[in-house]
């Protein structure tokens, strides 16, 4: 499936440009791409800094498994994203897009908002199996690692940012199965068409996970 508003040629050219980039590419995935994943995208981008100002440059974007194509973030999601540190212009500019194979394949690391989205992403891009997590799962696993452990592992891969991230991702993957947990604890609740209180609960689950991802990325790319 070709993303809305893009020709096959444009898609190929974009893929070629991304392949040449040394900046790690982070993909956030939810269902409609108007609540959880764009909030995660905007928050992580704010935590890491804009490309012009960032010490640790990463490309962060998002998509939905059943995206409401070209729709903006919901008002509640925008409000909570800005309140938690996202740039207002960033959240206002967001438009939903569909998760397709090429988008998943282009990522160095995929963060799903729930297990169902992780499954869909891996079905589209099977090679991403060990590089796809729910964002709360990744945060839980990574919390066992110190900054020094992360940096030491990244250093074994050299100086190229994407190689460093791949090494650290493998380290985080090794933490799977090390501690018991409830499966539901790895999901971010879907607030779409629900109360503002549900949006608050969703953000309360998402924001600490984004902060942990940012910590790992900073240590990786230091």
Secondary structure, DSSP 8 states (H G I E B T S, - for coil): ---TT--HHHHHHHHHHHHH--SEEEEEEESSSSSHHHHHHHHHHHHH--TTT-SS-EEEEEEETT--TT----HHHHHHHHHTT--HHHHHH----B--HHHHHH-SEEEESSHHHHHHHHHH-GGGGGGEEEHHHHHHHHTTS-HHHHHHHHHTT-S-HHHHHHHHHHHHHTTTTSS---GGGGS----TTS-HHHHHHHHHHHHHHHHHHHHHHHHHH-
